[in-house]
């Protein structure tokens, strides 16, 4: 691993290079400390320019499109054999990790660079795409970049405003981009051979099992709810415990019910991430309590059943405690399956690289979701270090794992046309 012979496929060559570039990109940040790179900020535009340069250096024809995606095209040996997209995103959450999204772009650039140095063309074109926006931080709308390439961009979003009051349309124009051209970014489905994405796992499963990689079977469906509990206010000193209708204690029971219920169902996860007592005071029994609920499952039926069970459980809590509970669904996204053929091709590559084949459901959404139904999608997860923590500066990955991911991607591309 320490020596670097001139052979392009040598072990250990990709990993340190990918990690060094991730470090370099992480220095382009909106914040003094840590990494923040939200859509169309100065740091975001500088990141795009750097990625474009690296793509060019790797032998690709590179450009920045109307929605800010960085696109590098490595032509195939024949012009009519179609295009395989290898992508992920370069925007981040606030105070982010260095590898979420970027790992997939940097791995793809490293592999194309390797092909280019070996003067090797594949029978199809490769488009490496760094998507400009996936996290939804600035305009509260995720997948702006990938939705455009998938031909699913919603033009109504152009009127949406960020926290400073600027519209998406205005932000694009200020960055020198043409909002009207976004509608033309959608790729023709007949030209696409597939979409593949390498991404950090963002969870602890691979770390726990001592495995470096896994193939994603599906991306979980998710439903989000706003829950409001209405009780009665009262003096904290004068109302006996038995006569209270405390909204916060009812909410606490709902939180525990969600935890118990999701723990008892395989593949189901549920999180109450926000609890507030509006205008709460230390000496007043809470009249109102507001909760968020996020539930996810690989199968939509499981998600549907969980929503019904949580609703019924909450109704029982409400009846017993004399409070009323309202549950409003705020968003829902169906689960998305990765294509069996792409999974089989990734399995072949993982096995040929000497790694145990493991499959995982992705609990987090990814750009791949946008390409479902348009082309075959496949995803490769890479072990997340440090307890599996992500969306945090503590996010980590080893050079060995990054290297392995690149070698698997390289093998996958080399066998793409011939493997089943
Ligand atoms: Zn990501």
Boltz pocket constraint, residues with backbone or C-beta under 6 A from the ligand:
constraints:
  - pocket:
      binder: B
      contacts: [[A, 89], [A, 100], [A, 101], [A, 134], [A, 199], [A, 365], [A, 366]]
      max_distance: 6.0
